[in-house]
Amino acid sequence: LIKTPYAFPSDGRAMLLVRYGDSWAGHIMAGGDGASTDGTGDEDIEFRCAPGDPYSVTVQKQEQRGPTLRLAIITNDKILDVGKTEAQYGCVSLSGTC
């Protein structure tokens, strides 16, 4: 995983965009690899995901209150998936193919 300021991912990679104002924790599985990650606030996380590779991402809010947690997964040419939650300790799960 590479945490970066927003930029389009390179070929064979995807980027998880986390948009949230408080603490969160998550897990990314892609291309046979998995990694846990956490943070506070907005983050962009690049990960390996070659065309045809399956991916699965889950991110959970770490507190009861707080703003909407929004996720997006992008490649260098398209948006693969988006999701959001407003629930207390809410969780967003996204899965698909790069």
GIJOHU-V905419 format. One record per backbone hydrogen bond with DSSP energy under -1.0 kcal/mol. NH is the residue of the N-H (numbers start at 0). CO is the residue of the C=O. If there is no record, write none. Layout:
{{NH:CO} {NH:CO}}
This chain:
{{1:45} {3:43} {12:9} {13:46} {14:73} {15:44} {16:71} {17:42} {18:69} {23:38} {24:59} {25:36} {26:57} {27:34} {28:55} {29:32} {30:53} {32:29} {34:27} {36:25} {38:23} {40:21} {42:17} {44:15} {45:1} {46:13} {48:11} {52:49} {54:95} {55:28} {56:93} {57:26} {58:91} {59:24} {60:89} {61:22} {68:84} {69:18} {70:82} {71:16} {72:80} {73:14} {74:77} {79:72} {80:72} {82:70} {84:68} {88:62} {89:86} {91:58} {93:56} {95:54} {97:52}}
